[in-house]
Amino acid sequence: MSPSNNPVVAIAGATGFVGEAIRTELLKKFSVIGLTRSPTRAELPDPSGIQWRYCDLFSLQELTLALQGVDYAVYLVHSMHPSARLVQASFADLDLLLADNFARAAEKNRVKQIVYVGGIRPSPLGGDCGPKAASNQALSPSSSRNTRDLVLPTAEDTISPHLRSRLEVEATLASRSTPITALRAGIIVGPGGSSLNILVQLVRRLPVMILPKWTESLSAPISIQDLVRATLRCLGRDDTYNQSFDIGGPETLSYRTMMVKAAEVLSRSIPMLRIPVFSPSLSTLWVSTVSGAPRALVGPLIESLGHSILPKKNWLQTWLVKDAIRFEDALRGTIDEQGKLRANPRKRIRRSDDTHLRKARTVRSVQRLPLPTGKTVTWASETYAQWLPKVTWPFIQVTCSPEGVLHFQLRAPKWTLLELTPSETSSTPDRRLYLITGGILAQVSPQFRGRFEFRQILGQQAMVAAIHDFRPKLPWPIYNITQALVHLWVMRRFGQYLKHIDKQSSPPKLSVPPEHTTPR
């Protein structure tokens, strides 16, 4: 508890547009800690009373220290923005690793609850929203769903990578002992929202609006104010622990309708032409070009629009829509006098942070790998050290000292390229961590803790191999076209090798003829 005897809430992702809105309201009832990896934000004075803690969420050690003394946590992290000068990873794998770190750190600090803002899972049947549908539901917690029973999408499901990642993060946060409350939302209408920004920029800049098939998908856009109300309603309530709630605004709208309403708010008259095709790649190209948003951001968002995303009925949604803000009113509150969206609050510090990343010259690489049935990450790390000399013959050899220190060396001359020292204090049965402590390819300094790890994730269903805060000695342009590409090639080959081992160790599936089935 804080000195003021108010419960302490930590917000991960506190510098974003959702984080800024939530932290302002939380200050009325809680002591608020903002977790930030931005050195600029951590150094700025904050007269509001928020305590900022500089913390790299990719560092389990730093995150565990940052959550000390915290009663509740709000998790708003999304890794669309670079966290190093070079990042070799998909946003989904980065988000998965961040969520796993947060779940571990929260469990160690005995945090009472994590409130997570994620995405709605599309359903062929959809779900009704709006005042009429919601009013038919009883105000009872029994209508929510247990996050511990979340079934992740399979490879055969057509769900987009963006929404799949949101559900993976939810499952990962729920995989430890800390209770979580998942608020699943669609488009959030507020200053700085990525989806809303793209929609408004299209309306502002296009003389003619071409409407692909995805613009007919339905959503229930929710205002940032209503998202904050839902968060405050759930925070600290034990009857929301280990539950998920779909939430949305009071209207069911297609993206085409939202564009029409946005044009009315902006006092624009735009001819609209429908085309009956859904091409994510083509849509990503033209939306990115017109809106000015990067393709890495636009692509996952466009892919997620292949389905209607509507909140399914639950007691929180029933309560929420009674006083919810309509789309047009919420949109008016996000637009300034020039008809432009108010800037994302993070934009004020992003340029400074980007400069810091370029100067730091660090590398982050995260690859998701199969973990053969019955094997551990310790086995995986040992197997990697034995396998690498075979696949890189005759160039590389790996030696291991009695203390377990791995030396990756050229065979001739015997130069040590990298030295990895096991961190026994940070390693666990489901995590094997090595510190990068030497070698002619690495810059080693106390300021940057280069490390390499194998970690089980998703309730032991998968594994990631990750490099953090690695600083290459090679000149940056040369590193990019040599060592960086070799590392990616090696990890992909190792993943194929593990997949082959898993296939060999899996027992064959026996098909039972119908006449031999067990009678009822």
Secondary structure as the mmCIF struct_conf table of DSSP 4:
data_model
#
loop_
_struct_conf.conf_type_id
_struct_conf.id
_struct_conf.beg_label_comp_id
_struct_conf.beg_label_asym_id
_struct_conf.beg_label_seq_id
_struct_conf.end_label_comp_id
_struct_conf.end_label_asym_id
_struct_conf.end_label_seq_id
TURN_TY1_P TURN_TY1_P1 PRO A 3 SER A 4
BEND BEND1 ASN A 5 ASN A 5
HELX_LH_PP_P HELX_LH_PP_P1 ASN A 6 PRO A 7
STRN STRN1 VAL A 8 ALA A 12
TURN_TY1_P TURN_TY1_P2 GLY A 13 THR A 15
BEND BEND2 GLY A 16 GLY A 16
HELX_RH_AL_P HELX_RH_AL_P1 PHE A 17 LEU A 26
TURN_TY1_P TURN_TY1_P3 LEU A 27 LYS A 29
BEND BEND3 PHE A 30 PHE A 30
STRN STRN2 SER A 31 THR A 36
HELX_RH_AL_P HELX_RH_AL_P2 PRO A 39 GLU A 43
BEND BEND4 LEU A 44 LEU A 44
TURN_TY1_P TURN_TY1_P4 PRO A 47 SER A 48
BEND BEND5 GLY A 49 GLY A 49
HELX_LH_PP_P HELX_LH_PP_P2 ILE A 50 ILE A 50
STRN STRN3 GLN A 51 TYR A 54
TURN_TY1_P TURN_TY1_P5 LEU A 57 PHE A 58
HELX_RH_AL_P HELX_RH_AL_P3 LEU A 60 ALA A 66
TURN_TY1_P TURN_TY1_P6 LEU A 67 GLY A 69
BEND BEND6 ASP A 71 ASP A 71
STRN STRN4 TYR A 72 TYR A 75
TURN_TY1_P TURN_TY1_P7 SER A 79 MET A 80
BEND BEND7 HIS A 81 HIS A 81
BEND BEND8 SER A 83 ARG A 85
STRN STRN5 LEU A 86 GLN A 88
BEND BEND9 ALA A 89 ALA A 89
HELX_RH_AL_P HELX_RH_AL_P4 PHE A 91 LYS A 108
TURN_TY1_P TURN_TY1_P8 ASN A 109 ARG A 110
BEND BEND10 LYS A 112 LYS A 112
STRN STRN6 GLN A 113 GLY A 119
HELX_LH_PP_P HELX_LH_PP_P3 ILE A 120 PRO A 122
TURN_TY1_P TURN_TY1_P9 PRO A 124 LEU A 125
BEND BEND11 GLY A 130 GLY A 130
HELX_RH_AL_P HELX_RH_AL_P5 PRO A 131 ALA A 134
TURN_TY1_P TURN_TY1_P10 SER A 135 ASN A 136
BEND BEND12 GLN A 137 GLN A 137
BEND BEND13 LEU A 139 LEU A 139
HELX_RH_3T_P HELX_RH_3T_P1 PRO A 141 SER A 143
BEND BEND14 SER A 144 SER A 144
STRN STRN7 ARG A 145 ASN A 146
HELX_RH_3T_P HELX_RH_3T_P2 THR A 147 ASP A 149
HELX_LH_PP_P HELX_LH_PP_P4 LEU A 150 THR A 154
TURN_TY1_P TURN_TY1_P11 ALA A 155 GLU A 156
HELX_RH_AL_P HELX_RH_AL_P6 PRO A 161 LEU A 173
TURN_TY1_P TURN_TY1_P12 ALA A 174 SER A 175
BEND BEND15 ARG A 176 THR A 178
STRN STRN8 ILE A 180 ALA A 185
BEND BEND16 GLY A 186 GLY A 186
STRN STRN9 ILE A 188 VAL A 189
BEND BEND17 GLY A 190 GLY A 190
TURN_TY1_P TURN_TY1_P13 PRO A 191 GLY A 192
HELX_RH_AL_P HELX_RH_AL_P7 SER A 194 ARG A 205
BEND BEND18 PRO A 207 VAL A 208
STRN STRN10 MET A 209 LEU A 211
HELX_RH_3T_P HELX_RH_3T_P3 LYS A 213 GLU A 216
STRN STRN11 LEU A 218 SER A 219
STRN STRN12 ILE A 222 SER A 223
HELX_RH_AL_P HELX_RH_AL_P8 ILE A 224 CYS A 234
TURN_TY1_P TURN_TY1_P14 LEU A 235 GLY A 236
HELX_RH_3T_P HELX_RH_3T_P4 ASP A 238 THR A 240
TURN_TY1_P TURN_TY1_P15 TYR A 241 ASN A 242
STRN STRN13 GLN A 243 ASP A 246
BEND BEND19 PRO A 250 PRO A 250
STRN STRN14 LEU A 253 SER A 254
HELX_RH_AL_P HELX_RH_AL_P9 TYR A 255 VAL A 265
TURN_TY1_P TURN_TY1_P16 LEU A 266 SER A 267
STRN STRN15 MET A 272 ARG A 274
BEND BEND20 PRO A 276 PRO A 276
HELX_RH_AL_P HELX_RH_AL_P10 PRO A 280 SER A 291
HELX_RH_AL_P HELX_RH_AL_P11 ARG A 295 GLU A 303
HELX_RH_3T_P HELX_RH_3T_P5 SER A 304 GLY A 306
BEND BEND21 HIS A 307 HIS A 307
STRN STRN16 ILE A 309 ILE A 309
HELX_LH_PP_P HELX_LH_PP_P5 PRO A 311 LYS A 313
HELX_RH_AL_P HELX_RH_AL_P12 TRP A 315 VAL A 321
TURN_TY1_P TURN_TY1_P17 LYS A 322 ASP A 323
HELX_LH_PP_P HELX_LH_PP_P6 ALA A 324 ARG A 326
HELX_RH_AL_P HELX_RH_AL_P13 PHE A 327 ARG A 332
TURN_TY1_P TURN_TY1_P18 GLY A 333 THR A 334
STRN STRN17 ILE A 335 ILE A 335
TURN_TY1_P TURN_TY1_P19 GLU A 337 GLN A 338
BEND BEND22 GLY A 339 GLY A 339
STRN STRN18 LEU A 341 LEU A 341
HELX_LH_PP_P HELX_LH_PP_P7 ARG A 342 ASN A 344
TURN_TY1_P TURN_TY1_P20 PRO A 345 ARG A 346
HELX_RH_AL_P HELX_RH_AL_P14 LYS A 347 ALA A 360
TURN_TY1_P TURN_TY1_P21 ARG A 361 ARG A 361
STRN STRN19 VAL A 363 LEU A 369
TURN_TY1_P TURN_TY1_P22 THR A 373 GLY A 374
HELX_RH_AL_P HELX_RH_AL_P15 VAL A 377 VAL A 391
TURN_TY1_P TURN_TY1_P23 THR A 392 PHE A 395
STRN STRN20 ILE A 396 CYS A 400
TURN_TY1_P TURN_TY1_P24 PRO A 402 GLU A 403
STRN STRN21 LEU A 406 LEU A 410
BEND BEND23 ARG A 411 PRO A 413
STRN STRN22 THR A 416 PRO A 422
TURN_TY1_P TURN_TY1_P25 GLU A 424 SER A 426
STRN STRN23 THR A 428 THR A 428
TURN_TY1_P TURN_TY1_P26 PRO A 429 ASP A 430
STRN STRN24 ARG A 431 GLY A 438
TURN_TY1_P TURN_TY1_P27 ILE A 440 LEU A 441
STRN STRN25 ALA A 442 ALA A 442
STRN STRN26 SER A 445 SER A 445
TURN_TY1_P TURN_TY1_P28 PRO A 446 GLN A 447
STRN STRN27 PHE A 448 PHE A 448
STRN STRN28 ARG A 451 ILE A 457
TURN_TY1_P TURN_TY1_P29 LEU A 458 GLN A 461
STRN STRN29 ALA A 462 PHE A 470
STRN STRN30 PRO A 472 PRO A 472
BEND BEND24 LYS A 473 LEU A 474
HELX_RH_AL_P HELX_RH_AL_P16 TRP A 476 ILE A 481
TURN_TY1_P TURN_TY1_P30 THR A 482 THR A 482
HELX_RH_AL_P HELX_RH_AL_P17 GLN A 483 SER A 505
BEND BEND25 SER A 506 SER A 506
HELX_LH_PP_P HELX_LH_PP_P8 PRO A 507 PRO A 513
HELX_RH_3T_P HELX_RH_3T_P6 PRO A 514 HIS A 516
BEND BEND26 THR A 517 THR A 517
HELX_LH_PP_P HELX_LH_PP_P9 THR A 518 PRO A 519
#
